[in-house]
């Protein structure tokens, strides 16, 4: 049977699914829309697609390390409410997805989604769709990063389930990394949110934009150009100390910087990853008073 555009349109309107999914479902159902809907519901596509546009800014961050401690993954999975993020099923899914990523080293989220989920005979994506259909919330695998080290060691710190920090540290004194030190540094990163490790790592565009802002502020003072440049130099130095890990005062002992802390221990932080659930996702702001009034007036 020929599948027409109007048939696809009707199925899309009734299920909220994508055009290609609808066309495929109609082809498999030989044009019977009711059969197509039943098949799609069984697969979880209808509900999953319909909820895919809803904001998912809650969720969990998971950290998994390899048995030899030389590889690690940090992964964020999102959902709509903290009620779901705290459930055992969601927690297990996030952990399994992280283990899948670490074991298979996919290139991106799409590749990971197509892989067989750890401990399951289904793919990450099919399990996600089934959970959306069952739980009734939008669930999204947002991001992950896999890191490796040769001479260093990894340490991590998790603040509940909403934030996780992974730190790679090397020691110049011996092969042993102080576990308490690396955890303290990870905890500091969680609290202070540095942009990068050192001044050399600050992106050029970030630094130039800040210089432009600070120069404009200094010029408003009406001081001579040479004084403005001196002011700018001081302010940039302060800015760099605020955004770089090494320049920040250690949260447990503000009298010393992280650079001093590491130097005293003969250690070096080569990189870190800091994931916080929902960062960068624009959340819809609900105004319930306005909503009630709109209903009254409507």
Steps between C-alpha positions, in 0.01 A plus 500: 500500500623848415582712805380857439613824661157548658526158668840588642366838616206338679725248675738777607212701647365198687832379642732802510770289336743599226417484130741218416382288795138551387573414140687185600226395740236547228701296253537217750126518579410507131330837537284411802535799731356329808742208459786743450410685820482172695842392369654837579363498852646158554837633389466807720558735208174692521538605860874550480479729198206695638693583816834568334438875478428537872778650707704239689724690738505259793689171505823344619873507433695175525873425512639158412866393502674203341636220718860619452407861578643628173171586327187672620171637372272779621143485367188713541147367450203737524135465595227748591466460878718417797240239595595293195873573532494352850330177392686171491413433135641833382810459718567155357456626146751783550758267654454242223534769232825622657638146512400450137685816399814404691506147358426592137643854470240642258581819310188689603153479654347361181754219489450418867122499456530234230710267717374208706445617856717339766309213658225508236428347162356833376666821383539807718248682280235226510525483879472881517187496284344226711568701817342812349190301410483340843591796723337774293789746506748617241830321562811601308858378489659844488879461500801300611877518487757220516852575622818293525825541687840332473711637785233658714204393708134594512303614798142614522252676722122488469273752665188293536390385157484842332869578469815300442864596456775283354862606550815367337808551717867419458775493761859611451620333819392140446237292328256526786230766499366611836135390498398768749670772294332407173162479673555839663582654164194339341283633782652846452417490127141402581468799733697765309425404138825609331496539124828317442820386674741787427526838328648330194176305458270804492345528151624807314149619417397485866801704609460759223132547578577555868777749413257693282246521784758597762663760272162664438435511874843649568461768230178616664709612797644781285858414596792535252566215256819382676315476832213317328745238367645449849149461638423253223809293578404472865141413427595233245738346753214486752262358239744222407549404863122469536435279196807271506535209738861576585426864579206438732530498881458146632150470651629314806785746559448838325846613609655283228417462133445169325833559326673519840310197628613290204858630510532405867387147413714475187186435294349639182143512372507433128126534438157474654139445397214663690141407409200656670150380417308738277772763462440698184145369456241776494227407742143615454404741776154427631287782639207322657320822599499613136395153390200500735396851391529401134263209564258726691500761226493240223 
